[in-house]
Amino acid sequence: MQILVVYQKSDRKVIATFELNTIITEMNVLVIPGVSYLVSSKKDIFCTANDGQVFVKEI
């Protein structure tokens, strides 16, 4: 399973996550200023702040 993560570039705060049940080899992504995405098969890419906000770790 792959995970698609959408996050803010400035502070790496997670906006949304999607679990993909099929392996994605190619995709087209809408470019939104200040937003980035990551596709990973790892689940340990997140960290949670003391206030409960979720961020993407530096990979």
Distance bins in CASP14 RR format, pairs under 12 A and 6 or more apart:
PFRMAT RR
TARGET T0000
AUTHOR 0000-0000-0000
RMODE 2
METHOD distances of the structure
MODEL  1
1 17 0 0 0 0 0 1 0 0 0 0 0
1 18 0 0 0 0 0 1 0 0 0 0 0
1 19 1 0 1 0 0 0 0 0 0 0 0
1 20 1 0 0 1 0 0 0 0 0 0 0
1 21 1 0 0 1 0 0 0 0 0 0 0
1 22 0 0 0 0 1 0 0 0 0 0 0
1 23 0 0 0 0 1 0 0 0 0 0 0
1 24 0 0 0 0 0 1 0 0 0 0 0
1 39 0 0 0 0 0 1 0 0 0 0 0
1 40 0 0 0 0 0 1 0 0 0 0 0
1 41 1 0 0 1 0 0 0 0 0 0 0
1 42 0 0 0 0 0 1 0 0 0 0 0
1 43 0 0 0 0 1 0 0 0 0 0 0
2 17 0 0 0 0 0 1 0 0 0 0 0
2 18 0 0 0 0 1 0 0 0 0 0 0
2 19 1 0 0 1 0 0 0 0 0 0 0
2 20 1 0 1 0 0 0 0 0 0 0 0
2 21 0 0 0 0 1 0 0 0 0 0 0
2 22 0 0 0 0 1 0 0 0 0 0 0
2 23 1 0 0 1 0 0 0 0 0 0 0
2 24 1 0 1 0 0 0 0 0 0 0 0
2 25 0 0 0 0 0 1 0 0 0 0 0
2 27 0 0 0 0 0 1 0 0 0 0 0
2 37 0 0 0 0 0 1 0 0 0 0 0
2 38 0 0 0 0 0 1 0 0 0 0 0
2 39 1 0 1 0 0 0 0 0 0 0 0
2 40 1 0 0 1 0 0 0 0 0 0 0
2 41 1 0 1 0 0 0 0 0 0 0 0
2 42 0 0 0 0 1 0 0 0 0 0 0
2 43 0 0 0 0 0 1 0 0 0 0 0
2 45 0 0 0 0 0 1 0 0 0 0 0
3 14 0 0 0 0 0 1 0 0 0 0 0
3 16 0 0 0 0 0 1 0 0 0 0 0
3 17 1 0 1 0 0 0 0 0 0 0 0
3 18 1 0 0 1 0 0 0 0 0 0 0
3 19 1 0 1 0 0 0 0 0 0 0 0
3 20 1 0 0 1 0 0 0 0 0 0 0
3 21 0 0 0 0 0 1 0 0 0 0 0
3 24 0 0 0 0 0 1 0 0 0 0 0
3 37 0 0 0 0 0 1 0 0 0 0 0
3 38 0 0 0 0 1 0 0 0 0 0 0
3 39 1 0 0 1 0 0 0 0 0 0 0
3 40 1 0 1 0 0 0 0 0 0 0 0
3 41 1 0 0 1 0 0 0 0 0 0 0
3 42 1 0 0 1 0 0 0 0 0 0 0
3 43 1 0 0 1 0 0 0 0 0 0 0
3 44 0 0 0 0 0 1 0 0 0 0 0
3 45 1 0 0 1 0 0 0 0 0 0 0
3 46 0 0 0 0 1 0 0 0 0 0 0
3 56 0 0 0 0 0 1 0 0 0 0 0
4 14 0 0 0 0 0 1 0 0 0 0 0
4 15 0 0 0 0 0 1 0 0 0 0 0
4 16 0 0 0 0 1 0 0 0 0 0 0
4 17 1 0 0 1 0 0 0 0 0 0 0
4 18 1 0 1 0 0 0 0 0 0 0 0
4 19 0 0 0 0 1 0 0 0 0 0 0
4 20 1 0 0 1 0 0 0 0 0 0 0
4 21 0 0 0 0 0 1 0 0 0 0 0
4 22 0 0 0 0 0 1 0 0 0 0 0
4 24 1 0 0 1 0 0 0 0 0 0 0
4 27 0 0 0 0 1 0 0 0 0 0 0
4 29 0 0 0 0 1 0 0 0 0 0 0
4 36 0 0 0 0 0 1 0 0 0 0 0
4 37 1 0 0 1 0 0 0 0 0 0 0
4 38 1 0 0 1 0 0 0 0 0 0 0
4 39 1 0 1 0 0 0 0 0 0 0 0
4 40 0 0 0 0 1 0 0 0 0 0 0
4 41 0 0 0 0 0 1 0 0 0 0 0
4 45 0 0 0 0 0 1 0 0 0 0 0
4 56 0 0 0 0 0 1 0 0 0 0 0
5 12 0 0 0 0 1 0 0 0 0 0 0
5 13 0 0 0 0 0 1 0 0 0 0 0
5 14 1 0 0 1 0 0 0 0 0 0 0
5 15 0 0 0 0 1 0 0 0 0 0 0
5 16 1 0 0 1 0 0 0 0 0 0 0
5 17 1 0 1 0 0 0 0 0 0 0 0
5 18 0 0 0 0 1 0 0 0 0 0 0
5 19 0 0 0 0 0 1 0 0 0 0 0
5 20 0 0 0 0 0 1 0 0 0 0 0
5 35 0 0 0 0 0 1 0 0 0 0 0
5 36 0 0 0 0 1 0 0 0 0 0 0
5 37 1 0 0 1 0 0 0 0 0 0 0
5 38 1 0 1 0 0 0 0 0 0 0 0
5 39 1 0 0 1 0 0 0 0 0 0 0
5 40 1 0 0 1 0 0 0 0 0 0 0
5 41 0 0 0 0 0 1 0 0 0 0 0
5 42 0 0 0 0 0 1 0 0 0 0 0
5 43 0 0 0 0 0 1 0 0 0 0 0
5 45 1 0 0 1 0 0 0 0 0 0 0
5 46 0 0 0 0 1 0 0 0 0 0 0
5 54 0 0 0 0 1 0 0 0 0 0 0
5 55 0 0 0 0 0 1 0 0 0 0 0
5 56 1 0 1 0 0 0 0 0 0 0 0
5 57 0 0 0 0 0 1 0 0 0 0 0
5 59 0 0 0 0 0 1 0 0 0 0 0
6 12 0 0 0 0 0 1 0 0 0 0 0
6 13 0 0 0 0 0 1 0 0 0 0 0
6 14 1 0 0 1 0 0 0 0 0 0 0
6 15 1 0 1 0 0 0 0 0 0 0 0
6 16 1 0 1 0 0 0 0 0 0 0 0
6 17 1 0 0 1 0 0 0 0 0 0 0
6 18 0 0 0 0 1 0 0 0 0 0 0
6 29 0 0 0 0 1 0 0 0 0 0 0
6 30 0 0 0 0 0 1 0 0 0 0 0
6 32 0 0 0 0 1 0 0 0 0 0 0
6 34 0 0 0 0 0 1 0 0 0 0 0
6 35 1 0 0 1 0 0 0 0 0 0 0
6 36 1 0 0 1 0 0 0 0 0 0 0
6 37 1 0 1 0 0 0 0 0 0 0 0
6 38 0 0 0 0 1 0 0 0 0 0 0
6 39 0 0 0 0 0 1 0 0 0 0 0
6 54 0 0 0 0 0 1 0 0 0 0 0
6 56 0 0 0 0 1 0 0 0 0 0 0
7 13 1 0 0 1 0 0 0 0 0 0 0
7 14 1 0 1 0 0 0 0 0 0 0 0
7 15 1 0 1 0 0 0 0 0 0 0 0
7 16 0 0 0 0 1 0 0 0 0 0 0
7 17 0 0 0 0 1 0 0 0 0 0 0
7 32 0 0 0 0 0 1 0 0 0 0 0
7 34 0 0 0 0 1 0 0 0 0 0 0
7 35 1 0 0 1 0 0 0 0 0 0 0
7 36 1 0 0 1 0 0 0 0 0 0 0
7 37 1 0 0 1 0 0 0 0 0 0 0
7 38 1 0 0 1 0 0 0 0 0 0 0
7 40 0 0 0 0 0 1 0 0 0 0 0
7 45 0 0 0 0 0 1 0 0 0 0 0
7 46 0 0 0 0 1 0 0 0 0 0 0
7 47 0 0 0 0 0 1 0 0 0 0 0
7 53 0 0 0 0 0 1 0 0 0 0 0
7 54 0 0 0 0 1 0 0 0 0 0 0
7 55 1 0 0 1 0 0 0 0 0 0 0
7 56 1 0 1 0 0 0 0 0 0 0 0
7 57 0 0 0 0 0 1 0 0 0 0 0
7 58 0 0 0 0 0 1 0 0 0 0 0
7 59 0 0 0 0 0 1 0 0 0 0 0
8 14 0 0 0 0 1 0 0 0 0 0 0
8 15 1 0 0 1 0 0 0 0 0 0 0
8 16 0 0 0 0 0 1 0 0 0 0 0
8 32 0 0 0 0 0 1 0 0 0 0 0
8 33 0 0 0 0 0 1 0 0 0 0 0
8 34 1 0 0 1 0 0 0 0 0 0 0
8 35 1 0 0 1 0 0 0 0 0 0 0
8 36 1 0 0 1 0 0 0 0 0 0 0
8 37 0 0 0 0 0 1 0 0 0 0 0
8 53 0 0 0 0 0 1 0 0 0 0 0
8 54 0 0 0 0 0 1 0 0 0 0 0
8 55 0 0 0 0 1 0 0 0 0 0 0
8 56 0 0 0 0 1 0 0 0 0 0 0
9 15 0 0 0 0 0 1 0 0 0 0 0
9 31 0 0 0 0 0 1 0 0 0 0 0
9 32 0 0 0 0 1 0 0 0 0 0 0
9 33 0 0 0 0 1 0 0 0 0 0 0
9 34 1 0 1 0 0 0 0 0 0 0 0
9 35 1 0 0 1 0 0 0 0 0 0 0
9 36 1 0 1 0 0 0 0 0 0 0 0
9 37 0 0 0 0 0 1 0 0 0 0 0
9 38 0 0 0 0 0 1 0 0 0 0 0
9 56 0 0 0 0 0 1 0 0 0 0 0
10 33 0 0 0 0 0 1 0 0 0 0 0
10 34 1 0 0 1 0 0 0 0 0 0 0
10 35 0 0 0 0 1 0 0 0 0 0 0
10 36 0 0 0 0 1 0 0 0 0 0 0
10 55 0 0 0 0 0 1 0 0 0 0 0
10 56 0 0 0 0 0 1 0 0 0 0 0
11 34 0 0 0 0 0 1 0 0 0 0 0
11 35 0 0 0 0 0 1 0 0 0 0 0
11 36 0 0 0 0 0 1 0 0 0 0 0
11 49 0 0 0 0 0 1 0 0 0 0 0
11 53 0 0 0 0 1 0 0 0 0 0 0
11 54 0 0 0 0 0 1 0 0 0 0 0
11 55 1 0 0 1 0 0 0 0 0 0 0
11 56 0 0 0 0 1 0 0 0 0 0 0
12 34 0 0 0 0 0 1 0 0 0 0 0
12 35 0 0 0 0 0 1 0 0 0 0 0
12 36 0 0 0 0 1 0 0 0 0 0 0
12 37 0 0 0 0 0 1 0 0 0 0 0
12 38 0 0 0 0 1 0 0 0 0 0 0
12 45 0 0 0 0 0 1 0 0 0 0 0
12 46 0 0 0 0 1 0 0 0 0 0 0
12 47 0 0 0 0 1 0 0 0 0 0 0
12 49 0 0 0 0 0 1 0 0 0 0 0
12 53 0 0 0 0 0 1 0 0 0 0 0
12 54 0 0 0 0 1 0 0 0 0 0 0
12 55 1 0 1 0 0 0 0 0 0 0 0
12 56 1 0 1 0 0 0 0 0 0 0 0
12 57 1 0 0 1 0 0 0 0 0 0 0
12 58 1 0 0 1 0 0 0 0 0 0 0
12 59 0 0 0 0 0 1 0 0 0 0 0
13 34 0 0 0 0 0 1 0 0 0 0 0
13 35 0 0 0 0 0 1 0 0 0 0 0
13 36 0 0 0 0 0 1 0 0 0 0 0
13 46 0 0 0 0 0 1 0 0 0 0 0
13 47 0 0 0 0 0 1 0 0 0 0 0
13 48 0 0 0 0 0 1 0 0 0 0 0
13 49 0 0 0 0 1 0 0 0 0 0 0
13 51 0 0 0 0 0 1 0 0 0 0 0
13 52 0 0 0 0 0 1 0 0 0 0 0
13 53 1 0 0 1 0 0 0 0 0 0 0
13 54 1 0 0 1 0 0 0 0 0 0 0
13 55 1 0 1 0 0 0 0 0 0 0 0
13 56 0 0 0 0 1 0 0 0 0 0 0
14 35 0 0 0 0 0 1 0 0 0 0 0
14 36 0 0 0 0 0 1 0 0 0 0 0
14 37 0 0 0 0 0 1 0 0 0 0 0
14 38 0 0 0 0 1 0 0 0 0 0 0
14 45 0 0 0 0 1 0 0 0 0 0 0
14 46 1 0 0 1 0 0 0 0 0 0 0
14 47 0 0 0 0 1 0 0 0 0 0 0
14 48 0 0 0 0 1 0 0 0 0 0 0
14 49 0 0 0 0 0 1 0 0 0 0 0
14 52 0 0 0 0 0 1 0 0 0 0 0
14 53 0 0 0 0 1 0 0 0 0 0 0
14 54 1 0 1 0 0 0 0 0 0 0 0
14 55 1 0 0 1 0 0 0 0 0 0 0
14 56 1 0 0 1 0 0 0 0 0 0 0
14 57 0 0 0 0 0 1 0 0 0 0 0
15 32 0 0 0 0 1 0 0 0 0 0 0
15 34 0 0 0 0 0 1 0 0 0 0 0
15 35 1 0 0 1 0 0 0 0 0 0 0
15 36 0 0 0 0 1 0 0 0 0 0 0
15 37 0 0 0 0 1 0 0 0 0 0 0
15 38 0 0 0 0 0 1 0 0 0 0 0
15 53 0 0 0 0 0 1 0 0 0 0 0
15 54 0 0 0 0 1 0 0 0 0 0 0
15 55 0 0 0 0 0 1 0 0 0 0 0
15 56 0 0 0 0 0 1 0 0 0 0 0
16 32 0 0 0 0 0 1 0 0 0 0 0
16 35 0 0 0 0 1 0 0 0 0 0 0
16 37 0 0 0 0 1 0 0 0 0 0 0
16 38 0 0 0 0 0 1 0 0 0 0 0
16 54 0 0 0 0 0 1 0 0 0 0 0
16 56 0 0 0 0 0 1 0 0 0 0 0
17 37 0 0 0 0 0 1 0 0 0 0 0
17 38 0 0 0 0 1 0 0 0 0 0 0
17 39 0 0 0 0 0 1 0 0 0 0 0
17 40 0 0 0 0 0 1 0 0 0 0 0
17 43 0 0 0 0 0 1 0 0 0 0 0
17 45 0 0 0 0 1 0 0 0 0 0 0
17 46 0 0 0 0 1 0 0 0 0 0 0
17 54 0 0 0 0 1 0 0 0 0 0 0
17 56 0 0 0 0 1 0 0 0 0 0 0
18 24 0 0 0 0 0 1 0 0 0 0 0
18 27 0 0 0 0 0 1 0 0 0 0 0
18 37 0 0 0 0 1 0 0 0 0 0 0
18 38 0 0 0 0 0 1 0 0 0 0 0
18 39 0 0 0 0 1 0 0 0 0 0 0
18 40 0 0 0 0 0 1 0 0 0 0 0
19 39 0 0 0 0 0 1 0 0 0 0 0
19 40 0 0 0 0 0 1 0 0 0 0 0
19 41 0 0 0 0 0 1 0 0 0 0 0
19 43 0 0 0 0 1 0 0 0 0 0 0
20 27 0 0 0 0 1 0 0 0 0 0 0
20 39 1 0 0 1 0 0 0 0 0 0 0
20 40 0 0 0 0 0 1 0 0 0 0 0
20 41 0 0 0 0 1 0 0 0 0 0 0
23 39 0 0 0 0 1 0 0 0 0 0 0
23 41 0 0 0 0 1 0 0 0 0 0 0
24 37 0 0 0 0 0 1 0 0 0 0 0
24 39 1 0 0 1 0 0 0 0 0 0 0
24 40 0 0 0 0 0 1 0 0 0 0 0
24 41 0 0 0 0 0 1 0 0 0 0 0
25 39 0 0 0 0 0 1 0 0 0 0 0
26 39 0 0 0 0 0 1 0 0 0 0 0
27 37 0 0 0 0 1 0 0 0 0 0 0
27 39 1 0 0 1 0 0 0 0 0 0 0
28 37 0 0 0 0 0 1 0 0 0 0 0
29 35 0 0 0 0 1 0 0 0 0 0 0
29 36 0 0 0 0 1 0 0 0 0 0 0
29 37 1 0 1 0 0 0 0 0 0 0 0
29 38 0 0 0 0 0 1 0 0 0 0 0
29 39 0 0 0 0 1 0 0 0 0 0 0
30 37 0 0 0 0 1 0 0 0 0 0 0
31 37 0 0 0 0 1 0 0 0 0 0 0
35 56 0 0 0 0 0 1 0 0 0 0 0
36 56 0 0 0 0 1 0 0 0 0 0 0
36 59 0 0 0 0 0 1 0 0 0 0 0
37 56 0 0 0 0 0 1 0 0 0 0 0
38 45 1 0 0 1 0 0 0 0 0 0 0
38 46 0 0 0 0 0 1 0 0 0 0 0
38 56 1 0 0 1 0 0 0 0 0 0 0
38 57 0 0 0 0 0 1 0 0 0 0 0
38 58 0 0 0 0 0 1 0 0 0 0 0
38 59 1 0 0 1 0 0 0 0 0 0 0
39 45 0 0 0 0 0 1 0 0 0 0 0
39 59 0 0 0 0 0 1 0 0 0 0 0
40 46 0 0 0 0 0 1 0 0 0 0 0
40 56 0 0 0 0 1 0 0 0 0 0 0
40 57 0 0 0 0 0 1 0 0 0 0 0
40 59 1 0 0 1 0 0 0 0 0 0 0
42 56 0 0 0 0 0 1 0 0 0 0 0
42 57 0 0 0 0 1 0 0 0 0 0 0
42 59 0 0 0 0 1 0 0 0 0 0 0
43 57 0 0 0 0 0 1 0 0 0 0 0
44 56 0 0 0 0 0 1 0 0 0 0 0
44 57 1 0 0 1 0 0 0 0 0 0 0
44 59 0 0 0 0 0 1 0 0 0 0 0
45 54 0 0 0 0 0 1 0 0 0 0 0
45 55 0 0 0 0 1 0 0 0 0 0 0
45 56 1 0 1 0 0 0 0 0 0 0 0
45 57 1 0 1 0 0 0 0 0 0 0 0
45 58 0 0 0 0 1 0 0 0 0 0 0
45 59 1 0 0 1 0 0 0 0 0 0 0
46 52 0 0 0 0 0 1 0 0 0 0 0
46 53 0 0 0 0 0 1 0 0 0 0 0
46 54 1 0 1 0 0 0 0 0 0 0 0
46 55 1 0 0 1 0 0 0 0 0 0 0
46 56 1 0 0 1 0 0 0 0 0 0 0
46 57 1 0 0 1 0 0 0 0 0 0 0
46 58 0 0 0 0 0 1 0 0 0 0 0
46 59 0 0 0 0 0 1 0 0 0 0 0
47 53 0 0 0 0 1 0 0 0 0 0 0
47 54 1 0 0 1 0 0 0 0 0 0 0
47 55 1 0 1 0 0 0 0 0 0 0 0
47 56 1 0 0 1 0 0 0 0 0 0 0
47 57 1 0 1 0 0 0 0 0 0 0 0
47 58 0 0 0 0 1 0 0 0 0 0 0
47 59 0 0 0 0 0 1 0 0 0 0 0
48 54 1 0 1 0 0 0 0 0 0 0 0
48 55 1 0 0 1 0 0 0 0 0 0 0
48 56 0 0 0 0 0 1 0 0 0 0 0
48 57 0 0 0 0 0 1 0 0 0 0 0
49 55 1 0 0 1 0 0 0 0 0 0 0
END
